Amino acid sequence: MTRKLVSKKELKSIYGVPYSFAHIARLETAGQFPPRVRLGACRVAWVAEEVETWIEEKVANRAQTSPS
């Protein structure tokens, strides 16, 4: 199985995640965003499938949280 990794730049450009890098780090710490994969001393990425699942969950939850 091949896993695709997503860079910080791709989170915004491809997946449309509108958060700053600092906010993503806060969400990760709180367990509300997929954890990063450390590739090197100054490079991180995220597993694309996990990011896609996170987005799908946000879309699915909008029906539950939208005002009546």
N, CA, C, O and CB atoms as a CASP TS submission, in Angstrom:
PFRMAT TS
TARGET T0000
AUTHOR 0000-0000-0000
METHOD Language model
MODEL 1
PARENT N/A
ATOM      1  N   MET     1       0.839  -1.182   0.000  1.00  0.00           N
ATOM      2  CA  MET     1       0.000   0.000   0.000  1.00  0.00           C
ATOM      3  C   MET     1       0.887   1.249   0.000  1.00  0.00           C
ATOM      4  O   MET     1       1.803   1.366   0.813  1.00  0.00           O
ATOM      5  CB  MET     1      -0.956  -0.004   1.221  1.00  0.00           C
ATOM      6  N   THR     2       0.614   2.156  -0.894  1.00  0.00           N
ATOM      7  CA  THR     2       1.364   3.391  -0.981  1.00  0.00           C
ATOM      8  C   THR     2       0.629   4.483  -0.223  1.00  0.00           C
ATOM      9  O   THR     2      -0.570   4.685  -0.417  1.00  0.00           O
ATOM     10  CB  THR     2       1.589   3.796  -2.447  1.00  0.00           C
ATOM     11  N   ARG     3       1.348   5.184   0.638  1.00  0.00           N
ATOM     12  CA  ARG     3       0.760   6.297   1.377  1.00  0.00           C
ATOM     13  C   ARG     3       1.337   7.588   0.843  1.00  0.00           C
ATOM     14  O   ARG     3       2.544   7.709   0.636  1.00  0.00           O
ATOM     15  CB  ARG     3       1.015   6.165   2.902  1.00  0.00           C
ATOM     16  N   LYS     4       0.468   8.541   0.626  1.00  0.00           N
ATOM     17  CA  LYS     4       0.909   9.851   0.165  1.00  0.00           C
ATOM     18  C   LYS     4       1.045  10.769   1.374  1.00  0.00           C
ATOM     19  O   LYS     4       0.193  10.788   2.262  1.00  0.00           O
ATOM     20  CB  LYS     4      -0.083  10.447  -0.882  1.00  0.00           C
ATOM     21  N   LEU     5       2.123  11.516   1.384  1.00  0.00           N
ATOM     22  CA  LEU     5       2.324  12.494   2.438  1.00  0.00           C
ATOM     23  C   LEU     5       2.008  13.886   1.898  1.00  0.00           C
ATOM     24  O   LEU     5       2.241  14.186   0.727  1.00  0.00           O
ATOM     25  CB  LEU     5       3.774  12.428   2.986  1.00  0.00           C
ATOM     26  N   VAL     6       1.477  14.721   2.775  1.00  0.00           N
ATOM     27  CA  VAL     6       1.045  16.056   2.412  1.00  0.00           C
ATOM     28  C   VAL     6       1.894  17.063   3.180  1.00  0.00           C
ATOM     29  O   VAL     6       2.022  16.966   4.400  1.00  0.00           O
ATOM     30  CB  VAL     6      -0.471  16.257   2.705  1.00  0.00           C
ATOM     31  N   SER     7       2.471  18.020   2.475  1.00  0.00           N
ATOM     32  CA  SER     7       3.266  19.058   3.125  1.00  0.00           C
ATOM     33  C   SER     7       2.344  20.129   3.717  1.00  0.00           C
ATOM     34  O   SER     7       1.140  20.149   3.463  1.00  0.00           O
ATOM     35  CB  SER     7       4.264  19.692   2.120  1.00  0.00           C
ATOM     36  N   LYS     8       2.942  21.007   4.506  1.00  0.00           N
ATOM     37  CA  LYS     8       2.194  22.120   5.095  1.00  0.00           C
ATOM     38  C   LYS     8       1.570  22.977   3.995  1.00  0.00           C
ATOM     39  O   LYS     8       0.419  23.397   4.109  1.00  0.00           O
ATOM     40  CB  LYS     8       3.114  22.984   5.994  1.00  0.00           C
ATOM     41  N   LYS     9       2.315  23.228   2.954  1.00  0.00           N
ATOM     42  CA  LYS     9       1.821  24.033   1.838  1.00  0.00           C
ATOM     43  C   LYS     9       0.641  23.353   1.149  1.00  0.00           C
ATOM     44  O   LYS     9      -0.327  24.013   0.772  1.00  0.00           O
ATOM     45  CB  LYS     9       2.945  24.290   0.827  1.00  0.00           C
ATOM     46  N   GLU    10       0.722  22.032   0.986  1.00  0.00           N
ATOM     47  CA  GLU    10      -0.351  21.282   0.331  1.00  0.00           C
ATOM     48  C   GLU    10      -1.619  21.221   1.180  1.00  0.00           C
ATOM     49  O   GLU    10      -2.714  21.083   0.636  1.00  0.00           O
ATOM     50  CB  GLU    10       0.119  19.875   0.015  1.00  0.00           C
ATOM     51  N   LEU    11      -1.489  21.321   2.506  1.00  0.00           N
ATOM     52  CA  LEU    11      -2.686  21.356   3.352  1.00  0.00           C
ATOM     53  C   LEU    11      -3.587  22.501   2.914  1.00  0.00           C
ATOM     54  O   LEU    11      -4.809  22.358   2.877  1.00  0.00           O
ATOM     55  CB  LEU    11      -2.305  21.507   4.849  1.00  0.00           C
ATOM     56  N   LYS    12      -2.982  23.636   2.583  1.00  0.00           N
ATOM     57  CA  LYS    12      -3.759  24.798   2.152  1.00  0.00           C
ATOM     58  C   LYS    12      -4.103  24.737   0.667  1.00  0.00           C
ATOM     59  O   LYS    12      -5.259  24.932   0.292  1.00  0.00           O
ATOM     60  CB  LYS    12      -2.993  26.077   2.449  1.00  0.00           C
ATOM     61  N   SER    13      -3.113  24.471  -0.179  1.00  0.00           N
ATOM     62  CA  SER    13      -3.334  24.568  -1.623  1.00  0.00           C
ATOM     63  C   SER    13      -4.184  23.435  -2.191  1.00  0.00           C
ATOM     64  O   SER    13      -5.000  23.674  -3.082  1.00  0.00           O
ATOM     65  CB  SER    13      -2.016  24.593  -2.329  1.00  0.00           C
ATOM     66  N   ILE    14      -4.016  22.228  -1.705  1.00  0.00           N
ATOM     67  CA  ILE    14      -4.750  21.085  -2.251  1.00  0.00           C
ATOM     68  C   ILE    14      -6.008  20.779  -1.445  1.00  0.00           C
ATOM     69  O   ILE    14      -7.075  20.547  -2.014  1.00  0.00           O
ATOM     70  CB  ILE    14      -3.853  19.855  -2.290  1.00  0.00           C
ATOM     71  N   TYR    15      -5.882  20.781  -0.116  1.00  0.00           N
ATOM     72  CA  TYR    15      -6.999  20.377   0.729  1.00  0.00           C
ATOM     73  C   TYR    15      -7.811  21.543   1.277  1.00  0.00           C
ATOM     74  O   TYR    15      -8.881  21.334   1.849  1.00  0.00           O
ATOM     75  CB  TYR    15      -6.492  19.561   1.863  1.00  0.00           C
ATOM     76  N   GLY    16      -7.321  22.758   1.110  1.00  0.00           N
ATOM     77  CA  GLY    16      -8.076  23.927   1.541  1.00  0.00           C
ATOM     78  C   GLY    16      -8.173  24.108   3.044  1.00  0.00           C
ATOM     79  O   GLY    16      -9.098  24.766   3.520  1.00  0.00           O
ATOM     80  N   VAL    17      -7.246  23.545   3.801  1.00  0.00           N
ATOM     81  CA  VAL    17      -7.244  23.713   5.259  1.00  0.00           C
ATOM     82  C   VAL    17      -6.831  25.154   5.540  1.00  0.00           C
ATOM     83  O   VAL    17      -5.701  25.535   5.236  1.00  0.00           O
ATOM     84  CB  VAL    17      -6.269  22.678   5.973  1.00  0.00           C
ATOM     85  N   PRO    18      -7.727  25.969   6.119  1.00  0.00           N
ATOM     86  CA  PRO    18      -7.475  27.407   6.235  1.00  0.00           C
ATOM     87  C   PRO    18      -6.709  27.841   7.477  1.00  0.00           C
ATOM     88  O   PRO    18      -6.668  29.033   7.782  1.00  0.00           O
ATOM     89  CB  PRO    18      -8.757  28.119   6.208  1.00  0.00           C
ATOM     90  N   TYR    19      -6.110  26.919   8.190  1.00  0.00           N
ATOM     91  CA  TYR    19      -5.469  27.241   9.463  1.00  0.00           C
ATOM     92  C   TYR    19      -3.989  27.558   9.313  1.00  0.00           C
ATOM     93  O   TYR    19      -3.327  27.089   8.388  1.00  0.00           O
ATOM     94  CB  TYR    19      -5.642  26.099  10.428  1.00  0.00           C
ATOM     95  N   SER    20      -3.484  28.366  10.243  1.00  0.00           N
ATOM     96  CA  SER    20      -2.051  28.640  10.291  1.00  0.00           C
ATOM     97  C   SER    20      -1.330  27.396  10.809  1.00  0.00           C
ATOM     98  O   SER    20      -1.943  26.491  11.375  1.00  0.00           O
ATOM     99  CB  SER    20      -1.744  29.880  11.194  1.00  0.00           C
ATOM    100  N   PHE    21      -0.026  27.378  10.601  1.00  0.00           N
ATOM    101  CA  PHE    21       0.772  26.244  11.072  1.00  0.00           C
ATOM    102  C   PHE    21       0.703  26.115  12.593  1.00  0.00           C
ATOM    103  O   PHE    21       0.662  25.009  13.130  1.00  0.00           O
ATOM    104  CB  PHE    21       2.232  26.394  10.621  1.00  0.00           C
ATOM    105  N   ALA    22       0.692  27.268  13.285  1.00  0.00           N
ATOM    106  CA  ALA    22       0.610  27.250  14.757  1.00  0.00           C
ATOM    107  C   ALA    22      -0.729  26.673  15.226  1.00  0.00           C
ATOM    108  O   ALA    22      -0.778  25.921  16.199  1.00  0.00           O
ATOM    109  CB  ALA    22       0.796  28.678  15.326  1.00  0.00           C
ATOM    110  N   HIS    23      -1.801  27.026  14.537  1.00  0.00           N
ATOM    111  CA  HIS    23      -3.120  26.504  14.939  1.00  0.00           C
ATOM    112  C   HIS    23      -3.217  25.004  14.658  1.00  0.00           C
ATOM    113  O   HIS    23      -3.807  24.261  15.443  1.00  0.00           O
ATOM    114  CB  HIS    23      -4.253  27.258  14.195  1.00  0.00           C
ATOM    115  N   ILE    24      -2.651  24.566  13.563  1.00  0.00           N
ATOM    116  CA  ILE    24      -2.635  23.125  13.267  1.00  0.00           C
ATOM    117  C   ILE    24      -1.894  22.389  14.372  1.00  0.00           C
ATOM    118  O   ILE    24      -2.325  21.320  14.805  1.00  0.00           O
ATOM    119  CB  ILE    24      -1.970  22.843  11.886  1.00  0.00           C
ATOM    120  N   ALA    25      -0.782  22.954  14.831  1.00  0.00           N
ATOM    121  CA  ALA    25      -0.023  22.339  15.925  1.00  0.00           C
ATOM    122  C   ALA    25      -0.874  22.260  17.195  1.00  0.00           C
ATOM    123  O   ALA    25      -0.829  21.256  17.906  1.00  0.00           O
ATOM    124  CB  ALA    25       1.273  23.135  16.199  1.00  0.00           C
ATOM    125  N   ARG    26      -1.650  23.314  17.486  1.00  0.00           N
ATOM    126  CA  ARG    26      -2.529  23.291  18.665  1.00  0.00           C
ATOM    127  C   ARG    26      -3.601  22.219  18.517  1.00  0.00           C
ATOM    128  O   ARG    26      -3.904  21.503  19.471  1.00  0.00           O
ATOM    129  CB  ARG    26      -3.188  24.671  18.879  1.00  0.00           C
ATOM    130  N   LEU    27      -4.174  22.108  17.323  1.00  0.00           N
ATOM    131  CA  LEU    27      -5.191  21.080  17.085  1.00  0.00           C
ATOM    132  C   LEU    27      -4.603  19.679  17.243  1.00  0.00           C
ATOM    133  O   LEU    27      -5.240  18.793  17.812  1.00  0.00           O
ATOM    134  CB  LEU    27      -5.799  21.242  15.682  1.00  0.00           C
ATOM    135  N   GLU    28      -3.397  19.486  16.743  1.00  0.00           N
ATOM    136  CA  GLU    28      -2.723  18.184  16.897  1.00  0.00           C
ATOM    137  C   GLU    28      -2.537  17.849  18.372  1.00  0.00           C
ATOM    138  O   GLU    28      -2.817  16.729  18.800  1.00  0.00           O
ATOM    139  CB  GLU    28      -1.352  18.188  16.178  1.00  0.00           C
ATOM    140  N   THR    29      -2.066  18.817  19.144  1.00  0.00           N
ATOM    141  CA  THR    29      -1.841  18.606  20.576  1.00  0.00           C
ATOM    142  C   THR    29      -3.135  18.231  21.288  1.00  0.00           C
ATOM    143  O   THR    29      -3.137  17.420  22.214  1.00  0.00           O
ATOM    144  CB  THR    29      -1.238  19.862  21.214  1.00  0.00           C
ATOM    145  N   ALA    30      -4.236  18.832  20.843  1.00  0.00           N
ATOM    146  CA  ALA    30      -5.545  18.561  21.446  1.00  0.00           C
ATOM    147  C   ALA    30      -6.175  17.286  20.896  1.00  0.00           C
ATOM    148  O   ALA    30      -7.255  16.892  21.338  1.00  0.00           O
ATOM    149  CB  ALA    30      -6.482  19.738  21.211  1.00  0.00           C
ATOM    150  N   GLY    31      -5.512  16.633  19.935  1.00  0.00           N
ATOM    151  CA  GLY    31      -6.059  15.405  19.348  1.00  0.00           C
ATOM    152  C   GLY    31      -7.179  15.672  18.361  1.00  0.00           C
ATOM    153  O   GLY    31      -7.995  14.788  18.100  1.00  0.00           O
ATOM    154  N   GLN    32      -7.234  16.895  17.800  1.00  0.00           N
ATOM    155  CA  GLN    32      -8.310  17.277  16.895  1.00  0.00           C
ATOM    156  C   GLN    32      -7.864  17.394  15.439  1.00  0.00           C
ATOM    157  O   GLN    32      -8.633  17.842  14.589  1.00  0.00           O
ATOM    158  CB  GLN    32      -8.900  18.580  17.340  1.00  0.00           C
ATOM    159  N   PHE    33      -6.643  17.001  15.151  1.00  0.00           N
ATOM    160  CA  PHE    33      -6.112  16.998  13.789  1.00  0.00           C
ATOM    161  C   PHE    33      -5.134  15.839  13.701  1.00  0.00           C
ATOM    162  O   PHE    33      -4.473  15.519  14.689  1.00  0.00           O
ATOM    163  CB  PHE    33      -5.419  18.374  13.420  1.00  0.00           C
ATOM    164  N   PRO    34      -5.028  15.203  12.545  1.00  0.00           N
ATOM    165  CA  PRO    34      -4.105  14.063  12.430  1.00  0.00           C
ATOM    166  C   PRO    34      -2.674  14.449  12.824  1.00  0.00           C
ATOM    167  O   PRO    34      -2.219  15.550  12.516  1.00  0.00           O
ATOM    168  CB  PRO    34      -4.118  13.516  10.994  1.00  0.00           C
ATOM    169  N   PRO    35      -1.983  13.561  13.490  1.00  0.00           N
ATOM    170  CA  PRO    35      -0.605  13.856  13.904  1.00  0.00           C
ATOM    171  C   PRO    35       0.344  13.902  12.711  1.00  0.00           C
ATOM    172  O   PRO    35       0.178  13.175  11.732  1.00  0.00           O
ATOM    173  CB  PRO    35      -0.118  12.812  14.912  1.00  0.00           C
ATOM    174  N   ARG    36       1.335  14.768  12.818  1.00  0.00           N
ATOM    175  CA  ARG    36       2.324  14.916  11.751  1.00  0.00           C
ATOM    176  C   ARG    36       3.317  13.759  11.759  1.00  0.00           C
ATOM    177  O   ARG    36       3.487  13.075  12.768  1.00  0.00           O
ATOM    178  CB  ARG    36       3.068  16.248  11.894  1.00  0.00           C
ATOM    179  N   VAL    37       3.958  13.556  10.637  1.00  0.00           N
ATOM    180  CA  VAL    37       5.031  12.587  10.486  1.00  0.00           C
ATOM    181  C   VAL    37       6.321  13.405  10.366  1.00  0.00           C
ATOM    182  O   VAL    37       6.450  14.230   9.463  1.00  0.00           O
ATOM    183  CB  VAL    37       4.803  11.634   9.224  1.00  0.00           C
ATOM    184  N   ARG    38       7.254  13.182  11.257  1.00  0.00           N
ATOM    185  CA  ARG    38       8.524  13.915  11.215  1.00  0.00           C
ATOM    186  C   ARG    38       9.440  13.225  10.209  1.00  0.00           C
ATOM    187  O   ARG    38       9.807  12.062  10.380  1.00  0.00           O
ATOM    188  CB  ARG    38       9.196  13.982  12.636  1.00  0.00           C
ATOM    189  N   LEU    39       9.801  13.952   9.167  1.00  0.00           N
ATOM    190  CA  LEU    39      10.639  13.411   8.105  1.00  0.00           C
ATOM    191  C   LEU    39      12.110  13.735   8.300  1.00  0.00           C
ATOM    192  O   LEU    39      12.981  13.027   7.795  1.00  0.00           O
ATOM    193  CB  LEU    39      10.180  13.934   6.774  1.00  0.00           C
ATOM    194  N   GLY    40      12.379  14.789   9.020  1.00  0.00           N
ATOM    195  CA  GLY    40      13.744  15.219   9.264  1.00  0.00           C
ATOM    196  C   GLY    40      13.731  16.305  10.321  1.00  0.00           C
ATOM    197  O   GLY    40      12.699  16.585  10.930  1.00  0.00           O
ATOM    198  N   ALA    41      14.879  16.910  10.530  1.00  0.00           N
ATOM    199  CA  ALA    41      14.994  17.931  11.570  1.00  0.00           C
ATOM    200  C   ALA    41      14.077  19.120  11.325  1.00  0.00           C
ATOM    201  O   ALA    41      13.550  19.702  12.274  1.00  0.00           O
ATOM    202  CB  ALA    41      16.422  18.407  11.668  1.00  0.00           C
ATOM    203  N   CYS    42      13.882  19.482  10.073  1.00  0.00           N
ATOM    204  CA  CYS    42      13.084  20.674   9.744  1.00  0.00           C
ATOM    205  C   CYS    42      11.952  20.385   8.767  1.00  0.00           C
ATOM    206  O   CYS    42      11.470  21.300   8.100  1.00  0.00           O
ATOM    207  CB  CYS    42      13.977  21.744   9.167  1.00  0.00           C
ATOM    208  N   ARG    43      11.525  19.143   8.670  1.00  0.00           N
ATOM    209  CA  ARG    43      10.505  18.795   7.681  1.00  0.00           C
ATOM    210  C   ARG    43       9.462  17.875   8.306  1.00  0.00           C
ATOM    211  O   ARG    43       9.795  16.857   8.913  1.00  0.00           O
ATOM    212  CB  ARG    43      11.147  18.121   6.446  1.00  0.00           C
ATOM    213  N   VAL    44       8.183  18.254   8.146  1.00  0.00           N
ATOM    214  CA  VAL    44       7.084  17.413   8.605  1.00  0.00           C
ATOM    215  C   VAL    44       6.068  17.280   7.480  1.00  0.00           C
ATOM    216  O   VAL    44       6.070  18.064   6.531  1.00  0.00           O
ATOM    217  CB  VAL    44       6.421  18.000   9.886  1.00  0.00           C
ATOM    218  N   ALA    45       5.202  16.281   7.595  1.00  0.00           N
ATOM    219  CA  ALA    45       4.134  16.072   6.622  1.00  0.00           C
ATOM    220  C   ALA    45       3.010  15.327   7.337  1.00  0.00           C
ATOM    221  O   ALA    45       3.163  14.888   8.477  1.00  0.00           O
ATOM    222  CB  ALA    45       4.645  15.274   5.356  1.00  0.00           C
ATOM    223  N   TRP    46       1.897  15.197   6.655  1.00  0.00           N
ATOM    224  CA  TRP    46       0.752  14.478   7.198  1.00  0.00           C
ATOM    225  C   TRP    46       0.337  13.412   6.210  1.00  0.00           C
ATOM    226  O   TRP    46       0.544  13.563   5.006  1.00  0.00           O
ATOM    227  CB  TRP    46      -0.425  15.436   7.504  1.00  0.00           C
ATOM    228  N   VAL    47      -0.245  12.338   6.705  1.00  0.00           N
ATOM    229  CA  VAL    47      -0.720  11.262   5.841  1.00  0.00           C
ATOM    230  C   VAL    47      -2.001  11.757   5.154  1.00  0.00           C
ATOM    231  O   VAL    47      -2.968  12.122   5.822  1.00  0.00           O
ATOM    232  CB  VAL    47      -0.977   9.928   6.662  1.00  0.00           C
ATOM    233  N   ALA    48      -1.997  11.766   3.834  1.00  0.00           N
ATOM    234  CA  ALA    48      -3.108  12.317   3.049  1.00  0.00           C
ATOM    235  C   ALA    48      -4.439  11.671   3.427  1.00  0.00           C
ATOM    236  O   ALA    48      -5.442  12.368   3.581  1.00  0.00           O
ATOM    237  CB  ALA    48      -2.845  12.126   1.553  1.00  0.00           C
ATOM    238  N   GLU    49      -4.458  10.376   3.574  1.00  0.00           N
ATOM    239  CA  GLU    49      -5.696   9.668   3.902  1.00  0.00           C
ATOM    240  C   GLU    49      -6.273  10.142   5.237  1.00  0.00           C
ATOM    241  O   GLU    49      -7.489  10.269   5.378  1.00  0.00           O
ATOM    242  CB  GLU    49      -5.445   8.156   3.947  1.00  0.00           C
ATOM    243  N   GLU    50      -5.405  10.402   6.212  1.00  0.00           N
ATOM    244  CA  GLU    50      -5.868  10.878   7.516  1.00  0.00           C
ATOM    245  C   GLU    50      -6.421  12.294   7.419  1.00  0.00           C
ATOM    246  O   GLU    50      -7.410  12.617   8.078  1.00  0.00           O
ATOM    247  CB  GLU    50      -4.729  10.829   8.537  1.00  0.00           C
ATOM    248  N   VAL    51      -5.797  13.140   6.606  1.00  0.00           N
ATOM    249  CA  VAL    51      -6.291  14.501   6.402  1.00  0.00           C
ATOM    250  C   VAL    51      -7.647  14.453   5.704  1.00  0.00           C
ATOM    251  O   VAL    51      -8.562  15.186   6.080  1.00  0.00           O
ATOM    252  CB  VAL    51      -5.280  15.339   5.574  1.00  0.00           C
ATOM    253  N   GLU    52      -7.783  13.603   4.699  1.00  0.00           N
ATOM    254  CA  GLU    52      -9.045  13.468   3.983  1.00  0.00           C
ATOM    255  C   GLU    52     -10.155  12.973   4.908  1.00  0.00           C
ATOM    256  O   GLU    52     -11.287  13.450   4.824  1.00  0.00           O
ATOM    257  CB  GLU    52      -8.882  12.514   2.799  1.00  0.00           C
ATOM    258  N   THR    53      -9.846  12.030   5.782  1.00  0.00           N
ATOM    259  CA  THR    53     -10.826  11.533   6.753  1.00  0.00           C
ATOM    260  C   THR    53     -11.236  12.649   7.709  1.00  0.00           C
ATOM    261  O   THR    53     -12.416  12.779   8.035  1.00  0.00           O
ATOM    262  CB  THR    53     -10.251  10.334   7.544  1.00  0.00           C
ATOM    263  N   TRP    54     -10.275  13.456   8.162  1.00  0.00           N
ATOM    264  CA  TRP    54     -10.559  14.585   9.051  1.00  0.00           C
ATOM    265  C   TRP    54     -11.523  15.566   8.372  1.00  0.00           C
ATOM    266  O   TRP    54     -12.469  16.046   8.996  1.00  0.00           O
ATOM    267  CB  TRP    54      -9.244  15.307   9.451  1.00  0.00           C
ATOM    268  N   ILE    55     -11.275  15.859   7.091  1.00  0.00           N
ATOM    269  CA  ILE    55     -12.148  16.772   6.342  1.00  0.00           C
ATOM    270  C   ILE    55     -13.549  16.177   6.209  1.00  0.00           C
ATOM    271  O   ILE    55     -14.541  16.879   6.409  1.00  0.00           O
ATOM    272  CB  ILE    55     -11.557  17.068   4.939  1.00  0.00           C
ATOM    273  N   GLU    56     -13.636  14.901   5.878  1.00  0.00           N
ATOM    274  CA  GLU    56     -14.935  14.239   5.747  1.00  0.00           C
ATOM    275  C   GLU    56     -15.724  14.286   7.050  1.00  0.00           C
ATOM    276  O   GLU    56     -16.941  14.473   7.037  1.00  0.00           O
ATOM    277  CB  GLU    56     -14.749  12.792   5.307  1.00  0.00           C
ATOM    278  N   GLU    57     -15.031  14.115   8.174  1.00  0.00           N
ATOM    279  CA  GLU    57     -15.694  14.185   9.480  1.00  0.00           C
ATOM    280  C   GLU    57     -16.221  15.592   9.743  1.00  0.00           C
ATOM    281  O   GLU    57     -17.322  15.751  10.270  1.00  0.00           O
ATOM    282  CB  GLU    57     -14.725  13.763  10.600  1.00  0.00           C
ATOM    283  N   LYS    58     -15.443  16.615   9.380  1.00  0.00           N
ATOM    284  CA  LYS    58     -15.894  17.998   9.560  1.00  0.00           C
ATOM    285  C   LYS    58     -17.135  18.271   8.727  1.00  0.00           C
ATOM    286  O   LYS    58     -18.069  18.913   9.207  1.00  0.00           O
ATOM    287  CB  LYS    58     -14.780  18.985   9.185  1.00  0.00           C
ATOM    288  N   VAL    59     -17.160  17.796   7.490  1.00  0.00           N
ATOM    289  CA  VAL    59     -18.314  17.989   6.617  1.00  0.00           C
ATOM    290  C   VAL    59     -19.526  17.237   7.173  1.00  0.00           C
ATOM    291  O   VAL    59     -20.635  17.770   7.173  1.00  0.00           O
ATOM    292  CB  VAL    59     -17.995  17.515   5.180  1.00  0.00           C
ATOM    293  N   ALA    60     -19.325  16.021   7.639  1.00  0.00           N
ATOM    294  CA  ALA    60     -20.422  15.228   8.190  1.00  0.00           C
ATOM    295  C   ALA    60     -20.983  15.865   9.456  1.00  0.00           C
ATOM    296  O   ALA    60     -22.186  15.795   9.706  1.00  0.00           O
ATOM    297  CB  ALA    60     -19.952  13.805   8.485  1.00  0.00           C
ATOM    298  N   ASN    61     -20.115  16.487  10.257  1.00  0.00           N
ATOM    299  CA  ASN    61     -20.566  17.090  11.519  1.00  0.00           C
ATOM    300  C   ASN    61     -21.287  18.416  11.321  1.00  0.00           C
ATOM    301  O   ASN    61     -21.936  18.892  12.252  1.00  0.00           O
ATOM    302  CB  ASN    61     -19.389  17.298  12.437  1.00  0.00           C
ATOM    303  N   ARG    62     -21.201  19.019  10.167  1.00  0.00           N
ATOM    304  CA  ARG    62     -21.841  20.324   9.986  1.00  0.00           C
ATOM    305  C   ARG    62     -23.354  20.229  10.104  1.00  0.00           C
ATOM    306  O   ARG    62     -23.997  21.178  10.553  1.00  0.00           O
ATOM    307  CB  ARG    62     -21.467  20.913   8.632  1.00  0.00           C
ATOM    308  N   ALA    63     -23.929  19.110   9.713  1.00  0.00           N
ATOM    309  CA  ALA    63     -25.372  18.930   9.834  1.00  0.00           C
ATOM    310  C   ALA    63     -25.797  18.881  11.300  1.00  0.00           C
ATOM    311  O   ALA    63     -26.897  19.310  11.647  1.00  0.00           O
ATOM    312  CB  ALA    63     -25.812  17.652   9.112  1.00  0.00           C
ATOM    313  N   GLN    64     -24.922  18.358  12.154  1.00  0.00           N
ATOM    314  CA  GLN    64     -25.224  18.240  13.575  1.00  0.00           C
ATOM    315  C   GLN    64     -25.044  19.553  14.312  1.00  0.00           C
ATOM    316  O   GLN    64     -25.682  19.773  15.341  1.00  0.00           O
ATOM    317  CB  GLN    64     -24.356  17.185  14.203  1.00  0.00           C
ATOM    318  N   THR    65     -24.185  20.432  13.806  1.00  0.00           N
ATOM    319  CA  THR    65     -23.868  21.661  14.521  1.00  0.00           C
ATOM    320  C   THR    65     -24.493  22.911  13.903  1.00  0.00           C
ATOM    321  O   THR    65     -24.358  24.006  14.449  1.00  0.00           O
ATOM    322  CB  THR    65     -22.387  21.829  14.582  1.00  0.00           C
ATOM    323  N   SER    66     -25.175  22.753  12.770  1.00  0.00           N
ATOM    324  CA  SER    66     -25.768  23.941  12.144  1.00  0.00           C
ATOM    325  C   SER    66     -27.010  24.377  12.908  1.00  0.00           C
ATOM    326  O   SER    66     -27.740  23.541  13.441  1.00  0.00           O
ATOM    327  CB  SER    66     -26.122  23.663  10.666  1.00  0.00           C
ATOM    328  N   PRO    67     -27.252  25.693  12.963  1.00  0.00           N
ATOM    329  CA  PRO    67     -28.403  26.200  13.706  1.00  0.00           C
ATOM    330  C   PRO    67     -29.725  25.785  13.079  1.00  0.00           C
ATOM    331  O   PRO    67     -29.826  25.655  11.859  1.00  0.00           O
ATOM    332  CB  PRO    67     -28.336  27.707  13.798  1.00  0.00           C
ATOM    333  N   SER    68     -30.712  25.583  13.892  1.00  0.00           N
ATOM    334  CA  SER    68     -32.034  25.151  13.404  1.00  0.00           C
ATOM    335  C   SER    68     -32.881  26.310  12.967  1.00  0.00           C
ATOM    336  O   SER    68     -34.016  26.116  12.532  1.00  0.00           O
ATOM    337  CB  SER    68     -32.767  24.374  14.468  1.00  0.00           C
TER
END
